[in-house]
Amino acid sequence: MSKKSKQKDQLGKTLVEKILDKANVSYQQYEFPTVVEGDVQQLQVDHLGVDEHHIYKTLALIGNKTGPLVGVLPIDEHLSYKKLAKLSGNKKVGMIPLKDLERTTGYQHGANTPVGIWETKKFPIFIDEIAKQQGQMLVSSGKIGRSIEIDANDLRKLVHGTFGEITE
């Protein structure tokens, strides 16, 4: 058994990874250490040798016309509300309040995942266009500290996403 196979067996599969297996989409599992800042658990990625520009955050927002929607962008970038609003057909968008996040998306802060949100909620998903150029990207696999590396085009197809410029 290869080292990768052993690692997958040891980590077990998240629901997102099972969805990807069922859809025959290839991915690689990652597990990152986490830290607690205030009342929020977050990834601690500074020392793992992974380029932060390839690790993507999944932000849950609400648009004045579309309702809930999702923005996926590198963790070292800032979301442009104006660009996302225009791309999504809204006049304005804003973050879903933390107290409403889990009820809206089904995931707690730090575990939001475009795969899981699409599978359960079918919210429109917008992926920053840099992902298309990079090819491989890491997104949450639905649990804090767990991520998957996936081809950006495979992710877009799976979640019926739209590539566009959504960063400042």
JOJO-V698841 format. One line per field, one symbol per residue. ss: DSSP state (H for helix, E for strand, C for the rest). burial: # if it has 24 or more other ideal C-beta (glycine too) atoms within 12 Angstrom, else .. Layout:
ss=???
burial=???
This chain:
ss=CCHHHHHHHHHCCCHHHHHHHHCCCCCEEEECCEEEECCEEEECCCCCCCCHHHEEEEEEEEECCCEEEEEEEECCCCECHHHHHHHHCCCCEEECCHHHHHHHHCCCCCCCCHHHHHHHHCCEEEEECHHHHHCEEEEECCCCCEEEEEEHHHHHHHHCCEEECCEC
burial=.......#.....####.##....#.######.........##.#....#...##########..#.########.#.#.#.###.##.#..#.##....#..################.#.#######.#..#.#################.###.##.#######.
